[in-house]
Amino acid sequence: MRRATHAKWAAGAVAVALAATACGGGGSGGGGGAEGIVSSSWGDPQNPLEPANTNEVQGGKVLDMLMRGLKRYDPKTGEAKDMLAQSIETSDSENFKVTLKDGWTFSNGEKVTAKSFVDAWNYGANLKNNQKNASMFSYIDGYAQIHPKTGSPAADTMSGLKVVDDKTFTVKLNQKFSTWPDTLGYPAFAPLPRAFFDNHAAWLSKPVGNGPYTVDSYTKGSKLAMRKWAGYMGADKAQNGGIDLKVYTDNNTAYTDLTAGNLDLVDDVPASQLKNVKADLGDRYINTPAGIIQTLAFPYYDAAWNTPDAVKVRKGISMAIHRQQITDTIFQKTRTPATDWTSPVLGEAGGYKAGLCGDSCTYNPTEAKKLITDGGGIPGGQLKISYNADTGSHKEWVDAVCNSINNALGNDKACVGGPVGTFADFRSQITQSKMSGPFRAGWQMDYPLIQNFLQPLYYTGASSNDGKWSNAEFDKLVDQANADTDKAKAVADFQQAEGVVRDQMAAIPLWYQNGSAGYSTRISNVSLNPFSVPVYDQIKVS
């Protein structure tokens, strides 16, 4: 589960290295036609490119080209569609039978079998392998034995995974989870070839997958060259000859190279260029919603914030925030005012419900002041919004939020920003329950399900429930939704649970974060998926 610490798909990667100097075609294989090479800005991955060890955007971009799993999230709708799965069957939302499609192989010629998945998942979950995404396997029976909270593993494999034959394996979960199959497009669930285990060091130096691209070469701090794999079996075959991922330390430098014709694609337009980007790029600028929401969380371990009257205060604070004005002026419309606690990229079928927050998320300074007064006023007499001061433009928007609240209350000292020096210090204070007032919070989806926006954040005792909010009715509805065998019914129950979050204003939704990108005249058919990652395989070179 990921905290949205920066602006991208997985809790934050910062690009590292060197300005590109080659022409837009970039390196070998450049030139016109469908087989041309696309050059794109990038940063060295934080971790080795093991599927279960990659939880940041730069490594994620590579895995999205290199790997295919049981499911794949539709690059337009976010819907989890079968990829290698022929079927995933269950009668009780706890025991699943997975059947694979015929004929899939890894690029080294190895067949993709049920064992390719089971071995990969056991490796990812095992505490001994120290994989960043190990918790993604925590719903599988036997996870606690292979990944104990303390001590050494009592087993090497999870009891809930069983290989039946080359095309079939079974999964037993440790709780009912009707929408569990929809989580399986997450990269951690990708299969791995025997080569990964037989010569791990060699695999890490040149990863082998089953996706539309192969790794051609990688020079750390300079460039990773991905090339089209002619033997790829999927329908989403690469529409170009390859992608040169060029490393930058500064997205302003990347943007300058783009506008100078030395780079084809920048997928993180710097904030300093947002005022110029339309004039520079015109229709070649992309600004589209991503599965990221920013909120204000509250410390419910502080009794002053955990009273019936405090609900009125929280709703009043929400109504005092002029979201539209802030997203227009501070973020140049790269954020969208939030009207629920999920993300528009889920779509209605996935649980997004526009306007669910209702009046409580609508700017109304008169009603805001009345509610805060009726609720007994702001605890302690002053609202102090904590945020980390070392990354992003948090000071700017926190100041804007406070100005909006102060204007609504007619008191220029009612709200102030509370900067914390570093993100590490900020998170340390949060995890140690040392917050005395609201604090910046963000969530970046692991998979496009309403469950992922609610259970990790608001369920009693959940791992990312930083404010320690607890509500028995919410927990009951989440349990009920997880047990539903019908997905539509599960989504409806999750929305009921979200209604409890709304009625109690468990956290104040601020805005949905957008993905932004710019591209050259040399390429076309460019888009960002719901995780704000370019859909590289569909880019065409003119």
VENSULVEN-V376680 format. One record per residue. RES is the residue in three letters. OMEGA is omega in degrees with one decimal (none if undefined). Layout:
res: {RES RES}
omega: {OMEGA OMEGA}
//
This chain:
res: {MET ARG ARG ALA THR HIS ALA LYS TRP ALA ALA GLY ALA VAL ALA VAL ALA LEU ALA ALA THR ALA CYS GLY GLY GLY GLY SER GLY GLY GLY GLY GLY ALA GLU GLY ILE VAL SER SER SER TRP GLY ASP PRO GLN ASN PRO LEU GLU PRO ALA ASN THR ASN GLU VAL GLN GLY GLY LYS VAL LEU ASP MET LEU MET ARG GLY LEU LYS ARG TYR ASP PRO LYS THR GLY GLU ALA LYS ASP MET LEU ALA GLN SER ILE GLU THR SER ASP SER GLU ASN PHE LYS VAL THR LEU LYS ASP GLY TRP THR PHE SER ASN GLY GLU LYS VAL THR ALA LYS SER PHE VAL ASP ALA TRP ASN TYR GLY ALA ASN LEU LYS ASN ASN GLN LYS ASN ALA SER MET PHE SER TYR ILE ASP GLY TYR ALA GLN ILE HIS PRO LYS THR GLY SER PRO ALA ALA ASP THR MET SER GLY LEU LYS VAL VAL ASP ASP LYS THR PHE THR VAL LYS LEU ASN GLN LYS PHE SER THR TRP PRO ASP THR LEU GLY TYR PRO ALA PHE ALA PRO LEU PRO ARG ALA PHE PHE ASP ASN HIS ALA ALA TRP LEU SER LYS PRO VAL GLY ASN GLY PRO TYR THR VAL ASP SER TYR THR LYS GLY SER LYS LEU ALA MET ARG LYS TRP ALA GLY TYR MET GLY ALA ASP LYS ALA GLN ASN GLY GLY ILE ASP LEU LYS VAL TYR THR ASP ASN ASN THR ALA TYR THR ASP LEU THR ALA GLY ASN LEU ASP LEU VAL ASP ASP VAL PRO ALA SER GLN LEU LYS ASN VAL LYS ALA ASP LEU GLY ASP ARG TYR ILE ASN THR PRO ALA GLY ILE ILE GLN THR LEU ALA PHE PRO TYR TYR ASP ALA ALA TRP ASN THR PRO ASP ALA VAL LYS VAL ARG LYS GLY ILE SER MET ALA ILE HIS ARG GLN GLN ILE THR ASP THR ILE PHE GLN LYS THR ARG THR PRO ALA THR ASP TRP THR SER PRO VAL LEU GLY GLU ALA GLY GLY TYR LYS ALA GLY LEU CYS GLY ASP SER CYS THR TYR ASN PRO THR GLU ALA LYS LYS LEU ILE THR ASP GLY GLY GLY ILE PRO GLY GLY GLN LEU LYS ILE SER TYR ASN ALA ASP THR GLY SER HIS LYS GLU TRP VAL ASP ALA VAL CYS ASN SER ILE ASN ASN ALA LEU GLY ASN ASP LYS ALA CYS VAL GLY GLY PRO VAL GLY THR PHE ALA ASP PHE ARG SER GLN ILE THR GLN SER LYS MET SER GLY PRO PHE ARG ALA GLY TRP GLN MET ASP TYR PRO LEU ILE GLN ASN PHE LEU GLN PRO LEU TYR TYR THR GLY ALA SER SER ASN ASP GLY LYS TRP SER ASN ALA GLU PHE ASP LYS LEU VAL ASP GLN ALA ASN ALA ASP THR ASP LYS ALA LYS ALA VAL ALA ASP PHE GLN GLN ALA GLU GLY VAL VAL ARG ASP GLN MET ALA ALA ILE PRO LEU TRP TYR GLN ASN GLY SER ALA GLY TYR SER THR ARG ILE SER ASN VAL SER LEU ASN PRO PHE SER VAL PRO VAL TYR ASP GLN ILE LYS VAL SER}
omega: {-169.0 166.9 179.3 -177.4 178.3 -170.0 -168.4 -166.7 -176.0 177.6 154.1 169.9 176.8 -176.9 179.7 155.6 -152.7 179.9 179.5 180.0 -178.5 176.9 -174.8 -179.7 171.4 165.9 -176.0 175.3 -179.7 -179.3 -172.0 175.7 -175.5 -176.4 179.0 -179.2 178.5 175.0 -174.1 177.1 -173.4 171.9 178.8 179.2 178.2 -174.6 172.2 -170.8 170.9 -176.8 -178.0 -178.1 -178.3 178.6 174.3 -165.4 -173.2 174.6 179.2 178.1 -178.8 -179.4 179.7 176.6 -171.0 -169.6 168.9 -178.0 -179.4 179.4 171.8 -179.4 -179.1 -175.1 177.4 -172.6 -175.7 -179.1 178.0 -178.3 179.3 174.0 175.5 179.8 169.0 176.4 171.8 -170.0 174.4 175.3 -175.0 -180.0 179.8 178.2 -174.0 173.3 -177.3 176.7 -176.7 172.1 178.7 162.3 -177.7 176.2 167.9 -175.4 176.1 177.2 177.9 175.2 172.0 -177.6 175.9 179.6 177.8 178.3 -175.8 178.5 -179.7 -178.1 177.5 177.3 -177.9 -176.5 -171.8 -178.3 -177.0 -176.4 171.1 -178.9 -175.0 -175.5 -177.1 -175.4 178.1 -179.8 -171.6 177.8 -176.2 -179.2 179.8 179.9 -176.8 -180.0 -178.7 -179.5 -178.6 178.7 176.1 177.5 -177.0 177.9 177.6 179.8 177.6 -178.6 178.6 -178.0 -177.6 179.8 179.4 173.3 177.9 175.1 -174.8 -175.2 -170.1 167.7 -179.0 -179.8 172.7 177.7 178.1 173.0 176.1 -178.3 -170.4 -177.5 178.7 179.1 -179.0 176.4 -166.4 170.4 179.1 -173.1 -178.6 -176.2 179.4 175.5 177.4 178.6 176.9 180.0 178.6 -175.7 -175.7 178.1 -172.7 -178.4 179.1 179.1 -179.3 -179.1 177.2 -173.8 178.3 179.9 -179.2 -178.5 -174.3 179.3 170.5 174.7 179.3 179.0 178.0 172.6 -175.9 -179.5 -177.7 -173.0 168.6 -177.5 174.3 179.9 -179.7 176.4 -176.0 -177.0 -177.3 -173.8 -172.4 177.8 -177.4 179.9 -179.0 178.8 177.5 -178.3 -179.2 -179.5 170.5 178.5 -174.8 -171.3 176.7 172.6 -172.3 -178.7 172.7 176.4 178.2 -179.6 177.7 177.5 177.4 -177.4 177.9 179.3 -178.1 -178.3 -177.5 -169.6 170.8 -175.1 175.5 -177.7 -177.2 -177.8 -177.9 -178.1 -174.7 179.6 -176.4 -165.1 -179.9 178.6 -178.4 -169.1 -178.8 -178.0 178.5 172.8 -179.8 177.3 -170.6 -178.3 175.4 -177.1 -176.6 176.5 175.6 -179.0 165.8 178.2 -176.7 179.8 -177.0 172.2 172.6 -172.9 -178.3 179.9 -173.1 178.4 176.8 179.9 -179.6 175.8 178.2 -179.6 -179.6 178.4 177.7 177.6 179.1 -178.0 179.3 -177.5 -179.4 -174.2 -176.3 -180.0 -177.8 -179.4 179.0 -171.8 -178.1 -173.1 177.6 176.1 171.8 169.6 178.5 179.6 -178.4 175.7 170.4 -175.2 -179.9 178.9 177.4 -177.6 176.6 -173.0 -178.4 -178.2 -179.5 174.5 177.4 179.1 -178.8 176.3 -178.5 179.7 176.1 -176.2 -175.9 176.8 179.3 -177.4 -178.7 -172.8 -179.7 179.9 178.5 -179.0 179.7 -179.0 -179.7 177.6 179.9 -179.5 177.5 178.1 179.8 178.9 -179.3 175.7 -179.4 177.3 178.5 -177.2 -177.7 177.7 175.4 -172.3 -170.6 -178.9 174.0 -179.1 -174.1 179.8 -175.5 -177.2 176.5 176.3 179.6 177.0 179.4 177.5 179.1 178.8 -179.6 178.6 -179.7 -176.9 -178.2 -176.9 -174.2 177.0 -178.0 -177.3 176.5 174.6 178.7 -176.6 172.5 -167.6 -176.2 177.6 179.5 178.2 179.7 -179.4 178.6 177.8 -179.6 -176.5 176.6 177.4 -178.9 -179.5 179.5 179.9 -177.6 -179.9 179.4 176.2 177.4 179.1 179.1 -169.6 171.6 178.5 -171.7 175.9 177.8 179.3 -176.1 177.6 -174.0 -172.0 -178.5 -171.6 -169.9 178.8 -178.0 177.8 -178.2 -170.7 -178.6 176.2 -170.9 -178.7 179.2 174.7 -179.5 179.2 -175.2 -179.5 176.5 -179.0 -179.6 -179.6 177.0 177.7 179.5 179.9 179.1 -178.2 180.0 177.1 178.2 -174.8 -179.6 177.9 178.3 179.1 179.5 179.1 175.4 178.3 172.9 177.6 177.6 175.4 175.7 175.9 179.0 -175.2 179.3 -174.2 -178.0 171.6 -179.5 176.4 -178.3 -178.6 172.0 -179.2 179.6 167.5 179.0 -179.9 173.8 -177.2 -173.9 177.4 -175.6 -177.8 179.9 -179.1 -178.2 177.5 174.1 176.9 -176.8 176.6 -179.8 176.2 178.3 174.4 -170.3 -172.0 -178.2 179.8 178.4 180.0 -178.5 none}
//
